[in-house]
Amino acid sequence: MTYQQVATALTLTPPRTIAQVTRALEQLMREDAAQQKPFISALVVSRRGEGMPGVGFFELAVALGRFPADTAGHKTAYQAEFQRALNERNNDHKS
């Protein structure tokens, strides 16, 4: 899903709907990190980001110790995190 699709699904209204989504996703990242769970927010992407989240996702993932500081490793780290989140989501739906 894109950030805009999430905003629409949550029936958020302007102004700053994407900022509202971003804040919520960042809070989820903090909660997931504290519980050592995959970042479910990895499933939300920017429509301009080649199928990847916005830069804030990567900055917070680094700050939370989940991604390397070197941006050269971000794409690989994201792909692995995306797969873990997808697997977690699929497992939750099987229960």
C-alpha positions in Angstrom: 0.0 0.0 0.0 1.1 3.6 -0.5 0.9 6.2 2.2 -2.0 7.8 0.3 -3.9 4.5 0.2 -3.4 4.1 4.0 -4.7 7.6 4.5 -7.7 6.9 2.4 -8.4 3.5 4.2 -8.2 5.3 7.5 -10.5 8.0 6.2 -8.1 10.7 7.3 -8.9 14.2 6.2 -6.6 17.1 5.2 -4.6 18.8 6.1 -1.4 16.8 6.3 -2.9 13.3 5.9 0.4 11.8 4.8 2.1 13.3 7.9 -0.6 11.7 10.0 0.1 8.3 8.4 3.8 8.8 8.8 3.5 9.6 12.5 1.4 6.5 13.0 3.8 4.3 11.1 6.8 5.6 13.0 5.0 4.8 16.3 4.3 1.3 15.0 8.0 1.0 14.2 9.0 1.9 17.7 6.5 -0.6 19.1 7.7 -3.4 16.7 11.3 -2.7 17.6 10.6 -2.8 21.3 8.8 -6.2 20.8 11.5 -7.4 18.4 8.9 -7.9 15.7 9.3 -7.1 12.0 8.4 -3.5 11.0 4.8 -3.9 9.7 5.3 -0.4 8.4 7.7 -1.8 5.8 4.6 -2.9 3.9 3.7 0.8 3.2 5.6 2.4 0.4 6.0 5.8 -1.3 4.5 6.1 -4.7 7.6 8.0 -5.7 10.1 5.6 -4.0 10.5 2.8 -6.4 8.3 0.5 -4.3 10.1 1.5 -1.1 9.2 3.6 1.9 10.1 7.2 2.3 13.4 8.4 3.7 12.0 8.8 7.2 11.4 5.0 7.4 15.1 4.4 6.8 16.3 7.1 9.2 14.1 5.6 12.0 15.2 2.0 11.2 18.8 3.1 11.6 18.0 5.0 14.8 16.3 1.9 16.2 19.3 -0.2 15.4 17.5 -2.4 12.8 19.2 -1.0 9.6 22.9 -0.2 9.0 24.0 3.4 9.1 25.5 3.0 5.6 22.8 3.8 3.1 24.4 1.4 0.6 22.9 -1.4 2.7 19.4 0.0 3.0 17.8 -1.6 0.0 18.9 -5.1 1.0 17.9 -4.5 4.6 14.5 -3.2 3.5 13.9 -6.2 1.2 14.6 -8.5 4.1 12.5 -6.5 6.5 9.6 -6.4 4.0 9.7 -10.2 3.7 9.7 -10.6 7.5 6.8 -8.3 7.8 4.9 -10.0 5.0 5.6 -13.4 6.6 4.4 -12.1 10.0 1.3 -10.7 8.5 0.5 -13.9 6.7 1.1 -16.0 9.9 -1.2 -13.7 11.8 -4.0 -14.3 9.3 -3.6 -18.1 9.5 -4.2 -18.0 13.3 
